[in-house]
Amino acid sequence: MFVPGNTQYGIWLRAPSSSGGKDWLGFLTDREVISQWGKTGQVNQSKIISDRPSRIDLDKKIEEKKGKGYRLVGEWFPGSSWSHLRQTQPVTPPNPPPRNRPASSTPPLSSKVMSEWLSDRNSDQWF
């Protein structure tokens, strides 16, 4: 995503669509408020929302977009990259796979064979 020069704050919103999604970005620069939009992965249109640096004008546009179903993807601040905040589901650790057989107190056969092979110092065979 292209971040205009002298940007003080940026926001990235996304909405679902029949063509796979659409993105909208808003930027507050030291001179103006800029909007960029397009299909997800193809943001190629731009417009100046306000010819003055107004957070109020940007916030109005953000609320308008949220009212149309757009949701937050990330934010941009000077000296940083995009912070992706969107999570589709809460992060939970996966459940361990079910055990097919009961736990055994004896080590597996391969472990026993390996330890016997390593301890057999009298053997002349090396495979």
Backbone as XML, in Angstrom:
<?xml version="1.0"?>
<chain id="A" units="angstrom">
  <residue number="1" name="MET">
    <atom name="N" x="0.836" y="-1.174" z="0.000"/>
    <atom name="CA" x="0.000" y="0.000" z="0.000"/>
    <atom name="C" x="0.882" y="1.240" z="0.000"/>
  </residue>
  <residue number="2" name="PHE">
    <atom name="N" x="0.548" y="2.193" z="-0.843"/>
    <atom name="CA" x="1.299" y="3.439" z="-0.942"/>
    <atom name="C" x="0.835" y="4.410" z="0.133"/>
  </residue>
  <residue number="3" name="VAL">
    <atom name="N" x="1.766" y="4.863" z="0.949"/>
    <atom name="CA" x="1.479" y="5.842" z="1.988"/>
    <atom name="C" x="1.990" y="7.192" z="1.497"/>
  </residue>
  <residue number="4" name="PRO">
    <atom name="N" x="1.093" y="8.185" z="1.359"/>
    <atom name="CA" x="1.527" y="9.501" z="0.881"/>
    <atom name="C" x="2.573" y="10.134" z="1.800"/>
  </residue>
  <residue number="5" name="GLY">
    <atom name="N" x="3.416" y="10.991" z="1.231"/>
    <atom name="CA" x="4.437" y="11.686" z="2.007"/>
    <atom name="C" x="3.812" y="12.568" z="3.078"/>
  </residue>
  <residue number="6" name="ASN">
    <atom name="N" x="4.521" y="12.758" z="4.163"/>
    <atom name="CA" x="4.089" y="13.595" z="5.287"/>
    <atom name="C" x="2.799" y="13.102" z="5.951"/>
  </residue>
  <residue number="7" name="THR">
    <atom name="N" x="2.546" y="11.797" z="5.872"/>
    <atom name="CA" x="1.358" y="11.229" z="6.511"/>
    <atom name="C" x="1.561" y="11.188" z="8.023"/>
  </residue>
  <residue number="8" name="GLN">
    <atom name="N" x="0.536" y="11.642" z="8.730"/>
    <atom name="CA" x="0.562" y="11.625" z="10.192"/>
    <atom name="C" x="-0.217" y="10.432" z="10.754"/>
  </residue>
  <residue number="9" name="TYR">
    <atom name="N" x="-1.179" y="9.947" z="9.965"/>
    <atom name="CA" x="-1.991" y="8.804" z="10.394"/>
    <atom name="C" x="-2.632" y="8.190" z="9.151"/>
  </residue>
  <residue number="10" name="GLY">
    <atom name="N" x="-2.727" y="6.864" z="9.147"/>
    <atom name="CA" x="-3.397" y="6.159" z="8.067"/>
    <atom name="C" x="-4.267" y="5.050" z="8.619"/>
  </residue>
  <residue number="11" name="ILE">
    <atom name="N" x="-5.344" y="4.763" z="7.930"/>
    <atom name="CA" x="-6.243" y="3.680" z="8.337"/>
    <atom name="C" x="-6.610" y="2.868" z="7.105"/>
  </residue>
  <residue number="12" name="TRP">
    <atom name="N" x="-6.754" y="1.550" z="7.300"/>
    <atom name="CA" x="-7.038" y="0.621" z="6.207"/>
    <atom name="C" x="-8.286" y="-0.162" z="6.599"/>
  </residue>
  <residue number="13" name="LEU">
    <atom name="N" x="-9.322" y="-0.055" z="5.776"/>
    <atom name="CA" x="-10.579" y="-0.762" z="6.005"/>
    <atom name="C" x="-10.856" y="-1.690" z="4.831"/>
  </residue>
  <residue number="14" name="ARG">
    <atom name="N" x="-11.608" y="-2.759" z="5.089"/>
    <atom name="CA" x="-11.954" y="-3.728" z="4.034"/>
    <atom name="C" x="-13.403" y="-4.156" z="4.201"/>
  </residue>
  <residue number="15" name="ALA">
    <atom name="N" x="-14.066" y="-4.355" z="3.057"/>
    <atom name="CA" x="-15.445" y="-4.846" z="3.048"/>
    <atom name="C" x="-15.544" y="-6.019" z="2.079"/>
  </residue>
  <residue number="16" name="PRO">
    <atom name="N" x="-16.382" y="-6.981" z="2.406"/>
    <atom name="CA" x="-16.589" y="-8.095" z="1.474"/>
    <atom name="C" x="-17.366" y="-7.616" z="0.253"/>
  </residue>
  <residue number="17" name="SER">
    <atom name="N" x="-17.175" y="-8.299" z="-0.850"/>
    <atom name="CA" x="-17.959" y="-8.014" z="-2.062"/>
    <atom name="C" x="-18.010" y="-9.275" z="-2.906"/>
  </residue>
  <residue number="18" name="SER">
    <atom name="N" x="-18.869" y="-9.278" z="-3.886"/>
    <atom name="CA" x="-19.016" y="-10.460" z="-4.746"/>
    <atom name="C" x="-17.756" y="-10.723" z="-5.568"/>
  </residue>
  <residue number="19" name="SER">
    <atom name="N" x="-16.924" y="-9.693" z="-5.746"/>
    <atom name="CA" x="-15.692" y="-9.870" z="-6.520"/>
    <atom name="C" x="-14.488" y="-10.194" z="-5.639"/>
  </residue>
  <residue number="20" name="GLY">
    <atom name="N" x="-14.712" y="-10.436" z="-4.351"/>
    <atom name="CA" x="-13.628" y="-10.854" z="-3.487"/>
    <atom name="C" x="-13.213" y="-9.852" z="-2.436"/>
  </residue>
  <residue number="21" name="GLY">
    <atom name="N" x="-13.770" y="-8.687" z="-2.421"/>
    <atom name="CA" x="-13.456" y="-7.715" z="-1.383"/>
    <atom name="C" x="-13.016" y="-6.387" z="-1.957"/>
  </residue>
  <residue number="22" name="LYS">
    <atom name="N" x="-13.197" y="-5.360" z="-1.152"/>
    <atom name="CA" x="-12.749" y="-4.026" z="-1.555"/>
    <atom name="C" x="-12.102" y="-3.352" z="-0.364"/>
  </residue>
  <residue number="23" name="ASP">
    <atom name="N" x="-11.051" y="-2.588" z="-0.662"/>
    <atom name="CA" x="-10.281" y="-1.899" z="0.363"/>
    <atom name="C" x="-10.474" y="-0.395" z="0.251"/>
  </residue>
  <residue number="24" name="TRP">
    <atom name="N" x="-10.418" y="0.256" z="1.398"/>
    <atom name="CA" x="-10.450" y="1.719" z="1.464"/>
    <atom name="C" x="-9.392" y="2.158" z="2.453"/>
  </residue>
  <residue number="25" name="LEU">
    <atom name="N" x="-8.601" y="3.146" z="2.062"/>
    <atom name="CA" x="-7.561" y="3.680" z="2.929"/>
    <atom name="C" x="-7.763" y="5.173" z="3.077"/>
  </residue>
  <residue number="26" name="GLY">
    <atom name="N" x="-7.578" y="5.670" z="4.278"/>
    <atom name="CA" x="-7.661" y="7.093" z="4.549"/>
    <atom name="C" x="-6.368" y="7.569" z="5.170"/>
  </residue>
  <residue number="27" name="PHE">
    <atom name="N" x="-5.875" y="8.736" z="4.724"/>
    <atom name="CA" x="-4.617" y="9.276" z="5.217"/>
    <atom name="C" x="-4.787" y="10.725" z="5.638"/>
  </residue>
  <residue number="28" name="LEU">
    <atom name="N" x="-4.273" y="11.033" z="6.806"/>
    <atom name="CA" x="-4.204" y="12.400" z="7.295"/>
    <atom name="C" x="-2.758" y="12.846" z="7.119"/>
  </residue>
  <residue number="29" name="THR">
    <atom name="N" x="-2.526" y="13.816" z="6.229"/>
    <atom name="CA" x="-1.173" y="14.330" z="6.018"/>
    <atom name="C" x="-1.072" y="15.703" z="6.671"/>
  </residue>
  <residue number="30" name="ASP">
    <atom name="N" x="0.074" y="16.320" z="6.553"/>
    <atom name="CA" x="0.241" y="17.653" z="7.130"/>
    <atom name="C" x="-0.454" y="18.740" z="6.310"/>
  </residue>
  <residue number="31" name="ARG">
    <atom name="N" x="-1.033" y="18.376" z="5.136"/>
    <atom name="CA" x="-1.698" y="19.358" z="4.273"/>
    <atom name="C" x="-3.147" y="19.023" z="3.943"/>
  </residue>
  <residue number="32" name="GLU">
    <atom name="N" x="-3.521" y="17.712" z="3.988"/>
    <atom name="CA" x="-4.836" y="17.308" z="3.481"/>
    <atom name="C" x="-5.247" y="15.943" z="4.011"/>
  </residue>
  <residue number="33" name="VAL">
    <atom name="N" x="-6.452" y="15.526" z="3.635"/>
    <atom name="CA" x="-6.951" y="14.181" z="3.934"/>
    <atom name="C" x="-7.163" y="13.495" z="2.593"/>
  </residue>
  <residue number="34" name="ILE">
    <atom name="N" x="-6.573" y="12.316" z="2.437"/>
    <atom name="CA" x="-6.594" y="11.593" z="1.165"/>
    <atom name="C" x="-7.289" y="10.255" z="1.333"/>
  </residue>
  <residue number="35" name="SER">
    <atom name="N" x="-8.044" y="9.882" z="0.323"/>
    <atom name="CA" x="-8.731" y="8.593" z="0.284"/>
    <atom name="C" x="-8.176" y="7.787" z="-0.885"/>
  </residue>
  <residue number="36" name="GLN">
    <atom name="N" x="-7.938" y="6.491" z="-0.663"/>
    <atom name="CA" x="-7.549" y="5.568" z="-1.735"/>
    <atom name="C" x="-8.463" y="4.358" z="-1.640"/>
  </residue>
  <residue number="37" name="TRP">
    <atom name="N" x="-8.827" y="3.774" z="-2.791"/>
    <atom name="CA" x="-9.727" y="2.630" z="-2.759"/>
    <atom name="C" x="-9.586" y="1.780" z="-4.013"/>
  </residue>
  <residue number="38" name="GLY">
    <atom name="N" x="-10.159" y="0.590" z="-3.926"/>
    <atom name="CA" x="-10.173" y="-0.337" z="-5.047"/>
    <atom name="C" x="-10.443" y="-1.745" z="-4.556"/>
  </residue>
  <residue number="39" name="LYS">
    <atom name="N" x="-10.439" y="-2.685" z="-5.506"/>
    <atom name="CA" x="-10.603" y="-4.092" z="-5.142"/>
    <atom name="C" x="-9.419" y="-4.504" z="-4.272"/>
  </residue>
  <residue number="40" name="THR">
    <atom name="N" x="-9.628" y="-5.477" z="-3.417"/>
    <atom name="CA" x="-8.548" y="-5.969" z="-2.577"/>
    <atom name="C" x="-7.381" y="-6.414" z="-3.463"/>
  </residue>
  <residue number="41" name="GLY">
    <atom name="N" x="-6.223" y="-5.863" z="-3.179"/>
    <atom name="CA" x="-5.035" y="-6.150" z="-3.974"/>
    <atom name="C" x="-4.872" y="-5.243" z="-5.176"/>
  </residue>
  <residue number="42" name="GLN">
    <atom name="N" x="-5.859" y="-4.370" z="-5.440"/>
    <atom name="CA" x="-5.804" y="-3.483" z="-6.605"/>
    <atom name="C" x="-6.261" y="-2.076" z="-6.246"/>
  </residue>
  <residue number="43" name="VAL">
    <atom name="N" x="-5.735" y="-1.540" z="-5.174"/>
    <atom name="CA" x="-6.095" y="-0.174" z="-4.770"/>
    <atom name="C" x="-5.407" y="0.770" z="-5.750"/>
  </residue>
  <residue number="44" name="ASN">
    <atom name="N" x="-6.206" y="1.382" z="-6.636"/>
    <atom name="CA" x="-5.612" y="2.208" z="-7.679"/>
    <atom name="C" x="-6.378" y="3.511" z="-7.933"/>
  </residue>
  <residue number="45" name="GLN">
    <atom name="N" x="-7.276" y="3.877" z="-7.036"/>
    <atom name="CA" x="-8.007" y="5.126" z="-7.182"/>
    <atom name="C" x="-7.739" y="5.997" z="-5.962"/>
  </residue>
  <residue number="46" name="SER">
    <atom name="N" x="-7.759" y="7.319" z="-6.172"/>
    <atom name="CA" x="-7.429" y="8.234" z="-5.098"/>
    <atom name="C" x="-8.217" y="9.527" z="-5.246"/>
  </residue>
  <residue number="47" name="LYS">
    <atom name="N" x="-8.488" y="10.165" z="-4.106"/>
    <atom name="CA" x="-9.219" y="11.427" z="-4.098"/>
    <atom name="C" x="-8.848" y="12.205" z="-2.836"/>
  </residue>
  <residue number="48" name="ILE">
    <atom name="N" x="-8.789" y="13.528" z="-2.947"/>
    <atom name="CA" x="-8.580" y="14.364" z="-1.772"/>
    <atom name="C" x="-9.938" y="14.604" z="-1.128"/>
  </residue>
  <residue number="49" name="ILE">
    <atom name="N" x="-10.082" y="14.167" z="0.135"/>
    <atom name="CA" x="-11.335" y="14.328" z="0.870"/>
    <atom name="C" x="-11.450" y="15.750" z="1.404"/>
  </residue>
  <residue number="50" name="SER">
    <atom name="N" x="-10.343" y="16.277" z="1.888"/>
    <atom name="CA" x="-10.330" y="17.613" z="2.478"/>
    <atom name="C" x="-9.012" y="18.287" z="2.129"/>
  </residue>
  <residue number="51" name="ASP">
    <atom name="N" x="-9.051" y="19.548" z="1.748"/>
    <atom name="CA" x="-7.832" y="20.270" z="1.391"/>
    <atom name="C" x="-7.159" y="20.901" z="2.617"/>
  </residue>
  <residue number="52" name="ARG">
    <atom name="N" x="-7.529" y="20.429" z="3.787"/>
    <atom name="CA" x="-6.897" y="20.857" z="5.038"/>
    <atom name="C" x="-6.644" y="19.611" z="5.891"/>
  </residue>
  <residue number="53" name="PRO">
    <atom name="N" x="-5.670" y="19.640" z="6.770"/>
    <atom name="CA" x="-5.393" y="18.462" z="7.613"/>
    <atom name="C" x="-6.387" y="18.381" z="8.765"/>
  </residue>
  <residue number="54" name="SER">
    <atom name="N" x="-7.476" y="17.673" z="8.533"/>
    <atom name="CA" x="-8.556" y="17.620" z="9.513"/>
    <atom name="C" x="-8.857" y="16.183" z="9.931"/>
  </residue>
  <residue number="55" name="ARG">
    <atom name="N" x="-8.562" y="15.866" z="11.177"/>
    <atom name="CA" x="-8.887" y="14.530" z="11.698"/>
    <atom name="C" x="-10.400" y="14.351" z="11.763"/>
  </residue>
  <residue number="56" name="ILE">
    <atom name="N" x="-11.126" y="15.442" z="11.970"/>
    <atom name="CA" x="-12.594" y="15.373" z="12.013"/>
    <atom name="C" x="-13.137" y="14.916" z="10.664"/>
  </residue>
  <residue number="57" name="ASP">
    <atom name="N" x="-12.620" y="15.467" z="9.569"/>
    <atom name="CA" x="-13.067" y="15.060" z="8.235"/>
    <atom name="C" x="-12.735" y="13.591" z="7.963"/>
  </residue>
  <residue number="58" name="LEU">
    <atom name="N" x="-11.548" y="13.160" z="8.386"/>
    <atom name="CA" x="-11.176" y="11.757" z="8.208"/>
    <atom name="C" x="-12.087" y="10.852" z="9.028"/>
  </residue>
  <residue number="59" name="ASP">
    <atom name="N" x="-12.338" y="11.215" z="10.277"/>
    <atom name="CA" x="-13.197" y="10.398" z="11.140"/>
    <atom name="C" x="-14.616" y="10.283" z="10.595"/>
  </residue>
  <residue number="60" name="LYS">
    <atom name="N" x="-15.143" y="11.351" z="9.995"/>
    <atom name="CA" x="-16.480" y="11.291" z="9.381"/>
    <atom name="C" x="-16.503" y="10.261" z="8.252"/>
  </residue>
  <residue number="61" name="LYS">
    <atom name="N" x="-15.466" y="10.279" z="7.430"/>
    <atom name="CA" x="-15.394" y="9.333" z="6.311"/>
    <atom name="C" x="-15.241" y="7.896" z="6.825"/>
  </residue>
  <residue number="62" name="ILE">
    <atom name="N" x="-14.452" y="7.723" z="7.881"/>
    <atom name="CA" x="-14.278" y="6.387" z="8.467"/>
    <atom name="C" x="-15.621" y="5.855" z="8.962"/>
  </residue>
  <residue number="63" name="GLU">
    <atom name="N" x="-16.372" y="6.672" z="9.668"/>
    <atom name="CA" x="-17.683" y="6.243" z="10.175"/>
    <atom name="C" x="-18.638" y="5.923" z="9.029"/>
  </residue>
  <residue number="64" name="GLU">
    <atom name="N" x="-18.567" y="6.697" z="7.958"/>
    <atom name="CA" x="-19.401" y="6.424" z="6.776"/>
    <atom name="C" x="-19.062" y="5.050" z="6.199"/>
  </residue>
  <residue number="65" name="LYS">
    <atom name="N" x="-17.783" y="4.746" z="6.082"/>
    <atom name="CA" x="-17.351" y="3.463" z="5.528"/>
    <atom name="C" x="-17.744" y="2.302" z="6.454"/>
  </residue>
  <residue number="66" name="LYS">
    <atom name="N" x="-17.579" y="2.484" z="7.756"/>
    <atom name="CA" x="-17.974" y="1.432" z="8.701"/>
    <atom name="C" x="-19.472" y="1.163" z="8.611"/>
  </residue>
  <residue number="67" name="GLY">
    <atom name="N" x="-20.257" y="2.213" z="8.377"/>
    <atom name="CA" x="-21.701" y="2.051" z="8.201"/>
    <atom name="C" x="-22.056" y="1.249" z="6.962"/>
  </residue>
  <residue number="68" name="LYS">
    <atom name="N" x="-21.146" y="1.188" z="6.008"/>
    <atom name="CA" x="-21.358" y="0.415" z="4.772"/>
    <atom name="C" x="-20.758" y="-0.989" z="4.858"/>
  </residue>
  <residue number="69" name="GLY">
    <atom name="N" x="-20.303" y="-1.385" z="6.055"/>
    <atom name="CA" x="-19.807" y="-2.746" z="6.236"/>
    <atom name="C" x="-18.304" y="-2.904" z="6.213"/>
  </residue>
  <residue number="70" name="TYR">
    <atom name="N" x="-17.565" y="-1.824" z="6.116"/>
    <atom name="CA" x="-16.107" y="-1.913" z="6.151"/>
    <atom name="C" x="-15.642" y="-2.173" z="7.574"/>
  </residue>
  <residue number="71" name="ARG">
    <atom name="N" x="-14.587" y="-2.980" z="7.693"/>
    <atom name="CA" x="-14.014" y="-3.306" z="8.992"/>
    <atom name="C" x="-12.516" y="-3.003" z="8.992"/>
  </residue>
  <residue number="72" name="LEU">
    <atom name="N" x="-11.982" y="-2.713" z="10.160"/>
    <atom name="CA" x="-10.578" y="-2.333" z="10.307"/>
    <atom name="C" x="-9.643" y="-3.484" z="9.944"/>
  </residue>
  <residue number="73" name="VAL">
    <atom name="N" x="-8.645" y="-3.176" z="9.105"/>
    <atom name="CA" x="-7.574" y="-4.121" z="8.793"/>
    <atom name="C" x="-6.302" y="-3.704" z="9.520"/>
  </residue>
  <residue number="74" name="GLY">
    <atom name="N" x="-5.973" y="-2.408" z="9.484"/>
    <atom name="CA" x="-4.757" y="-1.950" z="10.139"/>
    <atom name="C" x="-4.677" y="-0.443" z="10.193"/>
  </residue>
  <residue number="75" name="GLU">
    <atom name="N" x="-3.687" y="0.016" z="10.916"/>
    <atom name="CA" x="-3.426" y="1.446" z="11.041"/>
    <atom name="C" x="-1.958" y="1.708" z="10.741"/>
  </residue>
  <residue number="76" name="TRP">
    <atom name="N" x="-1.666" y="2.944" z="10.344"/>
    <atom name="CA" x="-0.303" y="3.340" z="10.040"/>
    <atom name="C" x="0.033" y="4.592" z="10.828"/>
  </residue>
  <residue number="77" name="PHE">
    <atom name="N" x="1.234" y="4.607" z="11.424"/>
    <atom name="CA" x="1.731" y="5.757" z="12.160"/>
    <atom name="C" x="3.129" y="6.082" z="11.649"/>
  </residue>
  <residue number="78" name="PRO">
    <atom name="N" x="3.572" y="7.355" z="11.745"/>
    <atom name="CA" x="4.918" y="7.714" z="11.268"/>
    <atom name="C" x="5.987" y="6.837" z="11.925"/>
  </residue>
  <residue number="79" name="GLY">
    <atom name="N" x="6.956" y="6.431" z="11.121"/>
    <atom name="CA" x="8.060" y="5.625" z="11.637"/>
    <atom name="C" x="7.737" y="4.161" z="11.827"/>
  </residue>
  <residue number="80" name="SER">
    <atom name="N" x="6.588" y="3.730" z="11.329"/>
    <atom name="CA" x="6.208" y="2.322" z="11.485"/>
    <atom name="C" x="5.633" y="1.815" z="10.179"/>
  </residue>
  <residue number="81" name="SER">
    <atom name="N" x="5.352" y="0.540" z="10.144"/>
    <atom name="CA" x="4.658" y="-0.027" z="8.998"/>
    <atom name="C" x="3.203" y="-0.265" z="9.413"/>
  </residue>
  <residue number="82" name="TRP">
    <atom name="N" x="2.446" y="-0.865" z="8.553"/>
    <atom name="CA" x="1.041" y="-1.149" z="8.863"/>
    <atom name="C" x="0.960" y="-2.111" z="10.041"/>
  </residue>
  <residue number="83" name="SER">
    <atom name="N" x="0.105" y="-1.800" z="10.988"/>
    <atom name="CA" x="-0.154" y="-2.722" z="12.098"/>
    <atom name="C" x="-1.452" y="-3.435" z="11.784"/>
  </residue>
  <residue number="84" name="HIS">
    <atom name="N" x="-1.368" y="-4.705" z="11.484"/>
    <atom name="CA" x="-2.556" y="-5.475" z="11.120"/>
    <atom name="C" x="-3.269" y="-5.897" z="12.392"/>
  </residue>
  <residue number="85" name="LEU">
    <atom name="N" x="-4.449" y="-5.395" z="12.563"/>
    <atom name="CA" x="-5.189" y="-5.616" z="13.793"/>
    <atom name="C" x="-6.330" y="-6.597" z="13.623"/>
  </residue>
  <residue number="86" name="ARG">
    <atom name="N" x="-6.718" y="-6.867" z="12.414"/>
    <atom name="CA" x="-7.919" y="-7.647" z="12.179"/>
    <atom name="C" x="-7.690" y="-9.110" z="12.523"/>
  </residue>
  <residue number="87" name="GLN">
    <atom name="N" x="-8.592" y="-9.676" z="13.278"/>
    <atom name="CA" x="-8.577" y="-11.109" z="13.567"/>
    <atom name="C" x="-9.957" y="-11.644" z="13.258"/>
  </residue>
  <residue number="88" name="THR">
    <atom name="N" x="-10.002" y="-12.716" z="12.503"/>
    <atom name="CA" x="-11.292" y="-13.293" z="12.152"/>
    <atom name="C" x="-11.871" y="-14.112" z="13.300"/>
  </residue>
  <residue number="89" name="GLN">
    <atom name="N" x="-11.014" y="-14.765" z="14.062"/>
    <atom name="CA" x="-11.470" y="-15.570" z="15.190"/>
    <atom name="C" x="-10.481" y="-15.394" z="16.330"/>
  </residue>
  <residue number="90" name="PRO">
    <atom name="N" x="-10.937" y="-15.550" z="17.564"/>
    <atom name="CA" x="-9.981" y="-15.481" z="18.661"/>
    <atom name="C" x="-8.939" y="-16.584" z="18.524"/>
  </residue>
  <residue number="91" name="VAL">
    <atom name="N" x="-7.733" y="-16.259" z="18.897"/>
    <atom name="CA" x="-6.661" y="-17.242" z="18.798"/>
    <atom name="C" x="-6.737" y="-18.183" z="19.992"/>
  </residue>
  <residue number="92" name="THR">
    <atom name="N" x="-6.905" y="-19.463" z="19.698"/>
    <atom name="CA" x="-6.932" y="-20.476" z="20.740"/>
    <atom name="C" x="-5.950" y="-21.566" z="20.360"/>
  </residue>
  <residue number="93" name="PRO">
    <atom name="N" x="-5.298" y="-22.150" z="21.333"/>
    <atom name="CA" x="-4.367" y="-23.217" z="20.988"/>
    <atom name="C" x="-5.124" y="-24.421" z="20.424"/>
  </residue>
  <residue number="94" name="PRO">
    <atom name="N" x="-4.542" y="-25.095" z="19.441"/>
    <atom name="CA" x="-5.217" y="-26.261" z="18.879"/>
    <atom name="C" x="-5.292" y="-27.387" z="19.895"/>
  </residue>
  <residue number="95" name="ASN">
    <atom name="N" x="-6.334" y="-28.203" z="19.763"/>
    <atom name="CA" x="-6.479" y="-29.366" z="20.634"/>
    <atom name="C" x="-5.468" y="-30.422" z="20.219"/>
  </residue>
  <residue number="96" name="PRO">
    <atom name="N" x="-4.889" y="-31.128" z="21.176"/>
    <atom name="CA" x="-3.958" y="-32.187" z="20.787"/>
    <atom name="C" x="-4.706" y="-33.300" z="20.063"/>
  </residue>
  <residue number="97" name="PRO">
    <atom name="N" x="-4.031" y="-33.991" z="19.144"/>
    <atom name="CA" x="-4.705" y="-35.071" z="18.434"/>
    <atom name="C" x="-5.066" y="-36.192" z="19.392"/>
  </residue>
  <residue number="98" name="PRO">
    <atom name="N" x="-6.164" y="-36.899" z="19.124"/>
    <atom name="CA" x="-6.551" y="-38.000" z="20.013"/>
    <atom name="C" x="-5.525" y="-39.124" z="19.945"/>
  </residue>
  <residue number="99" name="ARG">
    <atom name="N" x="-5.337" y="-39.763" z="21.073"/>
    <atom name="CA" x="-4.390" y="-40.873" z="21.125"/>
    <atom name="C" x="-5.108" y="-42.132" z="20.655"/>
  </residue>
  <residue number="100" name="ASN">
    <atom name="N" x="-4.467" y="-42.854" z="19.762"/>
    <atom name="CA" x="-5.064" y="-44.071" z="19.229"/>
    <atom name="C" x="-4.877" y="-45.264" z="20.158"/>
  </residue>
  <residue number="101" name="ARG">
    <atom name="N" x="-3.896" y="-45.196" z="21.030"/>
    <atom name="CA" x="-3.650" y="-46.297" z="21.942"/>
    <atom name="C" x="-3.290" y="-45.721" z="23.304"/>
  </residue>
  <residue number="102" name="PRO">
    <atom name="N" x="-3.505" y="-46.485" z="24.329"/>
    <atom name="CA" x="-3.184" y="-45.975" z="25.664"/>
    <atom name="C" x="-1.682" y="-45.757" z="25.821"/>
  </residue>
  <residue number="103" name="ALA">
    <atom name="N" x="-1.347" y="-44.835" z="26.683"/>
    <atom name="CA" x="0.065" y="-44.549" z="26.937"/>
    <atom name="C" x="0.737" y="-45.771" z="27.530"/>
  </residue>
  <residue number="104" name="SER">
    <atom name="N" x="1.955" y="-46.004" z="27.131"/>
    <atom name="CA" x="2.701" y="-47.167" z="27.611"/>
    <atom name="C" x="3.873" y="-46.676" z="28.449"/>
  </residue>
  <residue number="105" name="SER">
    <atom name="N" x="4.180" y="-47.425" z="29.496"/>
    <atom name="CA" x="5.307" y="-47.045" z="30.345"/>
    <atom name="C" x="6.620" y="-47.557" z="29.770"/>
  </residue>
  <residue number="106" name="THR">
    <atom name="N" x="6.564" y="-48.446" z="28.766"/>
    <atom name="CA" x="7.789" y="-48.960" z="28.155"/>
    <atom name="C" x="8.113" y="-48.117" z="26.924"/>
  </residue>
  <residue number="107" name="PRO">
    <atom name="N" x="9.402" y="-47.873" z="26.685"/>
    <atom name="CA" x="9.764" y="-47.075" z="25.512"/>
    <atom name="C" x="9.446" y="-47.836" z="24.235"/>
  </residue>
  <residue number="108" name="PRO">
    <atom name="N" x="9.249" y="-47.134" z="23.149"/>
    <atom name="CA" x="8.954" y="-47.810" z="21.881"/>
    <atom name="C" x="10.119" y="-48.710" z="21.458"/>
  </residue>
  <residue number="109" name="LEU">
    <atom name="N" x="9.815" y="-49.691" z="20.617"/>
    <atom name="CA" x="10.798" y="-50.671" z="20.175"/>
    <atom name="C" x="11.997" y="-50.001" z="19.523"/>
  </residue>
  <residue number="110" name="SER">
    <atom name="N" x="11.773" y="-48.972" z="18.707"/>
    <atom name="CA" x="12.886" y="-48.321" z="18.010"/>
    <atom name="C" x="13.875" y="-47.722" z="19.012"/>
  </residue>
  <residue number="111" name="SER">
    <atom name="N" x="13.373" y="-47.204" z="20.121"/>
    <atom name="CA" x="14.248" y="-46.655" z="21.147"/>
    <atom name="C" x="15.098" y="-47.763" z="21.764"/>
  </residue>
  <residue number="112" name="LYS">
    <atom name="N" x="14.485" y="-48.918" z="22.015"/>
    <atom name="CA" x="15.196" y="-50.048" z="22.618"/>
    <atom name="C" x="16.274" y="-50.564" z="21.662"/>
  </residue>
  <residue number="113" name="VAL">
    <atom name="N" x="15.929" y="-50.708" z="20.384"/>
    <atom name="CA" x="16.889" y="-51.202" z="19.394"/>
    <atom name="C" x="18.067" y="-50.246" z="19.286"/>
  </residue>
  <residue number="114" name="MET">
    <atom name="N" x="17.811" y="-48.955" z="19.253"/>
    <atom name="CA" x="18.863" y="-47.961" z="19.127"/>
    <atom name="C" x="19.794" y="-48.004" z="20.336"/>
  </residue>
  <residue number="115" name="SER">
    <atom name="N" x="19.239" y="-48.095" z="21.535"/>
    <atom name="CA" x="20.100" y="-48.121" z="22.726"/>
    <atom name="C" x="20.925" y="-49.405" z="22.772"/>
  </residue>
  <residue number="116" name="GLU">
    <atom name="N" x="20.352" y="-50.533" z="22.318"/>
    <atom name="CA" x="21.126" y="-51.780" z="22.281"/>
    <atom name="C" x="22.250" y="-51.670" z="21.261"/>
  </residue>
  <residue number="117" name="TRP">
    <atom name="N" x="21.960" y="-51.072" z="20.116"/>
    <atom name="CA" x="22.973" y="-50.947" z="19.075"/>
    <atom name="C" x="24.117" y="-50.059" z="19.550"/>
  </residue>
  <residue number="118" name="LEU">
    <atom name="N" x="23.782" y="-48.957" z="20.225"/>
    <atom name="CA" x="24.819" y="-48.060" z="20.721"/>
    <atom name="C" x="25.641" y="-48.697" z="21.840"/>
  </residue>
  <residue number="119" name="SER">
    <atom name="N" x="25.022" y="-49.560" z="22.638"/>
    <atom name="CA" x="25.744" y="-50.165" z="23.759"/>
    <atom name="C" x="26.512" y="-51.418" z="23.361"/>
  </residue>
  <residue number="120" name="ASP">
    <atom name="N" x="26.288" y="-51.955" z="22.157"/>
    <atom name="CA" x="26.961" y="-53.171" z="21.719"/>
    <atom name="C" x="28.331" y="-52.811" z="21.142"/>
  </residue>
  <residue number="121" name="ARG">
    <atom name="N" x="29.314" y="-52.690" z="22.019"/>
    <atom name="CA" x="30.646" y="-52.272" z="21.588"/>
    <atom name="C" x="31.464" y="-53.425" z="21.006"/>
  </residue>
  <residue number="122" name="ASN">
    <atom name="N" x="30.998" y="-54.655" z="21.165"/>
    <atom name="CA" x="31.741" y="-55.801" z="20.674"/>
    <atom name="C" x="31.359" y="-56.184" z="19.257"/>
  </residue>
  <residue number="123" name="SER">
    <atom name="N" x="30.427" y="-55.505" z="18.669"/>
    <atom name="CA" x="29.958" y="-55.876" z="17.346"/>
    <atom name="C" x="30.906" y="-55.307" z="16.269"/>
  </residue>
  <residue number="124" name="ASP">
    <atom name="N" x="31.178" y="-56.130" z="15.257"/>
    <atom name="CA" x="31.998" y="-55.690" z="14.138"/>
    <atom name="C" x="31.151" y="-55.196" z="12.974"/>
  </residue>
  <residue number="125" name="GLN">
    <atom name="N" x="29.858" y="-55.201" z="13.132"/>
    <atom name="CA" x="28.977" y="-54.822" z="12.015"/>
    <atom name="C" x="28.493" y="-53.386" z="12.201"/>
  </residue>
  <residue number="126" name="TRP">
    <atom name="N" x="28.705" y="-52.591" z="11.185"/>
    <atom name="CA" x="28.199" y="-51.208" z="11.175"/>
    <atom name="C" x="27.308" y="-51.049" z="9.961"/>
  </residue>
  <residue number="127" name="PHE">
    <atom name="N" x="26.096" y="-50.783" z="10.153"/>
    <atom name="CA" x="25.133" y="-50.647" z="9.055"/>
    <atom name="C" x="24.830" y="-49.188" z="8.863"/>
  </residue>
</chain>
